[in-house]
Amino acid sequence: MTVVHPITRAWVTTGGTGAQNYDEFADDAEITAIIRDNPSSALAIEMPHRAPESLGRSFTDALPDAVARLARARADGSYTPAEQVVVLYRITAPGEEPGYGMFAMVDTDQISTSADEPGLVIRNEDVFIAKVRERVALAEATGHLLSPVLLLQTGNRSGGLAGADGAGGSGAPGEGAGGSGAEPGRNAGEALHRALAEATDVAGAPAATDTDQAGRTHAIWLLGPGARQSELLALAGAGELVVADGNHRSLAAQTGGLPRFLAVVTTPASVAIQPYNRLVSELTSTPEELVDRLRAAGARVEPVPGPAAVPAAGGTIQLYAAGTTYAVTLPAGSGGAVENLDHALVERVLLRDALGFDPGDKRITYVGGDYPASWLVGEVDEGRAELAILIAPVTVQDFVAVNLARQKMPRKSTWFTPKARAGLVLAELDPGTPERGLPL
């Protein structure tokens, strides 16, 4: 029996509701601007306190606005209902290979966060609990799941790796992402990719399309009960599913008592990992003092000429402050491969030890790969931040290896692209159960 299921009652966009996910922004003002310019965007429901008319109110206080906006969108035809469907998903852009996925529901009790916890859905990163509480509250208030968890079908049912020694590989995104490298695992993931490509090729005109901020076209098709739906569901659940995006949403499903959560199941060949950088404001020391602290901790710090840039490979990060760029090699600790990934060293050595910041400190802004190095430098030069931290992206190969070993990635270390859009497919929750459990 597969752990991936049709959406019992879906609401599918008729156009104009697609949105970036609530956590894709480095600046809250961007959210407000998008809602102002695109009032039908699902972002206005996901982040009701950032709507122009709600500024200054808390997330909780603005939840009634989210409920009202969703009711209007359903009533005015922005969404159309469908039952017992999966939704085929294709993302295309000039010069890029198409990415494929499938909107469906996944069993929450399959989520595993450690080697001794059974389950085929591997959640891999530490989270910020305040964000989880917001997602729980939104689902309870609206009775819907508006944005999907992105699950990477690894095609591996071996139970993971013996250890995380593979976490230091240098494979390019999309290469060798079969976990242990077993041929059956690779074939399962590739089979899903081929089946999704074939299904969209013969599906005819899409039910809706949406263009994201990077110019990619997101197209969806409804697929009802039948042999093809059953085949895709079986393939989607044929191996371990790694949470590539949506750690907070998957934990919210657990916290909120939902038996299933909304997901897009995709394949390693459909995604890449971009840098996940940091901006820091209100430094507790001058840049020169920070450099001294890092050197005292065993780091190698050297000024470098030219503009700051994301390193091409792991092992060295770049810092930019007060007009100067530094190449920094942080000292490795006594832990294993995961604890010595660049993102883990930045959190431990730079943010905690040198600056005295907790990872959840409001002075730290986590900046995904949609924002180039030049944007981070500009934020520092314009005085909106004091320090930019640029970190080489994790490889898909490393990501899968760490997760199949049931180890956790450092917080905010993977920025997968392309991201699944929010607001294209909603899953309605049953108001007849106390926990708003199974979708209708």
N, C-alpha and C positions, 0 to 999 in steps of 0.2 A: 504494500500500500504506500503510495507516494505521500510525501509531506507537503506537497504543493497542490492547491485546489483552485477550482473556479471561484470567481467573485459571485457570491449568491445574489447580491443586488448592488449593481454598480451604477454610478452616475458618470456619464462620459461627456466630455466637453463637445460643444458644437462650434467652438472657436472663441479665442479672445481671453480665455481664463488661465492659460499656461503661465508659469512663474518659476523663477529661481527659488530654490529651497530657502527656508527661513534663516539658515545658518551659513549661507554662501557670501555674506557681505562683511566687508571690513569696516564699514561706516554705516551707522544707523540712519544717517541722513539720506543715504542712497535708497533705503527701503521706502522712506516717506516720499521721495521724488518719484519712484516707480509707481507707487500707489496713486499719487496725484495724477500722473500721466496715463495710468492704466487702471482706472477704478474697478474694472471687472476682473482684474488679476486675482488669482487665489491668494496672493501675498497679503491682500487686505484682510483675508479671513485668518490666515496663519499668524500674522503679526498685527492684530487689531490695534494695539497701543501705539503702533508706528504710523497709522493713518493720519493724514493732516489734521482732521478734526478731533483726533484723540490724543494729540501730543500732551504730555504732562500727566496722563493717566497711567495707572499700572496695567500690566497684562491682565490680571484678574478682573479689574474694574472694566476693562474694554471687552471682555468676553461676550456680553450681550450683543455688542455690535457685530462680532464675528457670526453669531447665530443668525442675526437679522440679515447680514449680507449673503450668507449661504442660502437662506430661505428665498431671498429675492432672486438669486442666480438660478435656483431650481424652478421658480415660478415663471421667470421671463424667458425660459428656453435656452439659457446658457449651457445647461446640461440636459441630457436625455437619459432616461433610465434603461437598464438592460439587466437581464437575469441569467445566472449560471454561465457567465462568460469568462474567458481569458481575453486579454487585449494584447495583440501583437504590437511591437514597438520597433521602429527603425529610426536611426539618427544618421543623417547624411550631411556632408559638407564638401565643397569643391576641394579636390586634392587629398581627401581622406577616404580610407576604407569605411564602408558602412558599419555601424554598430547595431547590434540586434539585442532584443530583450523581450520580456513578456510580463505584463501585469497579471498578478495572481495573488491568492491568499496562501500564507504559509503558517504551519502549526507553531504556535508560540512555545509549546513545551519542548520543542526540538532545539531551543537555544542553549548552547553550551559555552561556558566562559572559562573552563579549565579542563585539564587532562582527565580528571576523575569525574567529570560531569558529562553524562551521555547526551547525545544529540547531534543532529546533522547540520545545524545552523550555528556557525562559530562567530561569536561576537569578540572583537579583537582589540578594542581600545578602551582606556579609561575614559570616563565621561564627567561632565559637570552636572551634578544632580539637580541644580535649579532649572536647567533646560529640560531635563526629563519631566519634572513636575509640570512645567508649562505644557508639554505635549500631552500629558495625561489629562490635564484640565481642559485642553482644547477638544480632545476626543469626547470627553464626558459632556461638555457643553453643546457641541454641535451634533453629536451622534454620528460622526463620520471620520474616516481617515482620509486626509487630503493629500498627503505626500508619501511616496513609497520608500521603503528601505531598499537599497541597491544590494543585491546578493550576487556574488560571483560564483558561478558553477565551476568548481574545480575538477569535477569528474573523478573524485578520489573517495573510495569507501574503505580505505585501509586502516582508518582510525588515526591517521596523522603520522608524523615522523617520530623517530626515536628521540630526537633532540632538535635543537634549533641551530645546529652547526651550519645548515645551509643558509642561514640568514645573512651571510656576508657576500653572497654572490653578486655578480655584476651584469646579469642578463638584462637585455633591453626590455622595455615594457612590452608585454605580450609574448615574450619568448620563454619557453620552458616553464610555463605557469601550470604545470601538472603536479605540483606538490612533490611527491616522492619520485616522480618520473616514471611510474609504472605505466606500461603501455595501455592497459585497460582504462586507467584514469584519463589519460590523454584522449583516448578514443571517445569516451563518454562526453567530455566537454566539447570536443570537435563535432560530435553527432548533434548535440543541441544547437550549435552554431549553424550547421548546415540545414537542420530542420527549420529553424527560425527564418533563415534566408529564403528557403524554398517556400515557406508558408506566406511570407510577405510578397514574394514574386507573383504568386497566383491569386492573391487576395483582392485584386482589382483596385479601384480608387479608395484611398484611405477615408476613414470616417471623419478625420480631422487632421490638420497640420498646424504646427506652431513653430515660430522662428525664435531662437534664443538670442541672448546678447552677443554671442560670438558668431552669429550668422548661420548656425546649424539648423537644419530642418528636422523637426520631430514629427513623425507620422505614426498614426495608430489605426488599427483595424480590429473590429470585434470578431471574436471566434466563439461560436456557440458549441453546445454539446455535439459530439461526434468522434469519429476515429482520429481525425487530426488533433483535436483538442486533447484526447486521451493520450496520444503519442507524445505531444509536447509536455503535458503534465508529468508523464513518466520520465522523460528525459530530464526535465528541470529538477526532479527529485532524485536523480540517479546517483548523485554524489554529494559530498559535503559542500554546503553553501556558506561562503564567507561573507560577512557583512563588510562591504566595500564603502558604503556611505549610509548613514542612518543609525549609528550606534545609539544615539539618544532615543530615536523613535522605536527601535527594537526593545530597549529597556522599558520604555513607556508602555509598550504592549504588555510586558510582564507585570510591571507595577500596577497597571490599570486592570489587570485580570482578564485581558482579551485572549480568547483561545487561539485566534489567528490574527495576523497582521498583514497589511498591504505591502507588497513587494514587487520590484522588477527583478526578475532573474535574468542575468546576462552572462556573458562568457569572457574569458581572459582575452580573446582576440578582439573583443569589442571595446576595450578600455585601455587607458594608459594612466600613469600616475605623474602628476605635475608637482612642482615644489609647494611646500606649505611653510611659509615664512612667518616672521613675527615683527611687530613694531612695539616699542616700549616707550612710554611717556613717564615723566616725573622721576627721572633717575635719582637714585640715592647717592650718587657719586659723579664726579666729572668723568669724561671719557678717559682721561689720563689715569685717574685713580682706578677705573675699571680695568684698564690694561694691566696696571700693576697687580691688581688682585688676581687676574687670570694667570699672569706669569708666576705669581707666588704659589698658585694652585697646581703648577706644572704644565700650563698651556704654552704653546709656542705661538707668539703673536708678532706679526710683521706688517708694517704699513705696505700697501701695494699701490702702484700708480694706476691711473685710469678710473673709470666709473665702477661702482659696485656692481657685482653680477652674481647670479646663482652659480655655485660651483658645478662643474660638469659631472663630478663624481663625488661620492662620499669620502669622509676622512678629514676634510677641511671645510670650515664655514667661513662666511665673510660677515664682518660687522661694518656698519657705516654710522658715523657720528661726527658732528661738528665739521663736516667737509672732508673727513679722512676715511679711507677704506682700509680695513685690516683683514688679513688672512689669518685665521685662528685654527690651530689644531688642538682640540681639547684633550686632556689626559684621560686615557681609558681607565676604567675601574677594574675591580676584581670579579665583576659579574660576568655573565655569559654574553652571547652575541647580541641579544635584544637590548640588554642594559647598556651596551656600548654603541648602539646606533646613534647617529648624529643627533636626532631629535631627543633621545633620552639624555645624552650628554649636555645638550643645551638646557634642558629642563633642570637637570641636577647641578651641573657645575656652574653654568652661566647665570641662569635665573635664580635658583635657590641659594647657592653658596656665595656667588660674587655679588648679586644684587639684593639678596634677601627677599625675593618674591615667591609667593605660592603660585602654582600654575594657573589658578583661577583668579589671580589678582586682576582687577579692572584696569590696571595700567598696562596690561599686556593685550595686544590685539593680534589675533591669529589670522593671517592673510593667505588666502588660497591662491592657486596658480593662475587664476584669471587676472591677477594683478601683477604686471611685470616688475622687474627690479627697479626700473626707472620711476615707477609710481611710488614705491617705498622710499626711494631716495628723495623724491619730491616732498613726501610727507615730512621727512626730517628737515629738509632745507626750508620748508615753509613754517616750521615750528609747531606742527601738529603732533609730532613725535620727536623723541630725542635719540633713539637708537633703532636701526634696522638690522635684523638678523636674517641672513640669507643662507638657506640650507639646501643641499642637493636632494632631489626627490628620491624616495625609496623606489626600488624596482618592483614590478609585479611579481617577479620570481621570489624576491626576498619576502614580500608581503604574504604570498601564499605559503611559503615554507614556514614562516613564523606562526601563521594561523593553524596550519595542519599539525604543528607541534603543540597546539593549544596554549601558546604563549600570547601575551598581550603586546600590541604595538604601543609605542609611546603616544601620549595624548596629542591629538591634532597633528598626525604625522603623514597622512595620506590624503591627497587631493585628487580623487579620481575624475577623469574626463573621458568622454562627455558625461555629464550628470543627468540623471532622470529628472524630468520636469515635474514640479508639483502642479496640481490643478487640472491635469489632463484626464485622470481617472480617479474617482472617489469611491470608497467602499462605505456603504451605509451600515451602521451598527444597529442591532436589534434593540429597540427600547423596551421590549418585554422581558428582558433578563436583568437582574440587579447589576451585573457587571458590564452591561451593554456588550454581551458576549458575541455569539456568532453573528456574522452579517446576515441580513434578511435574505 
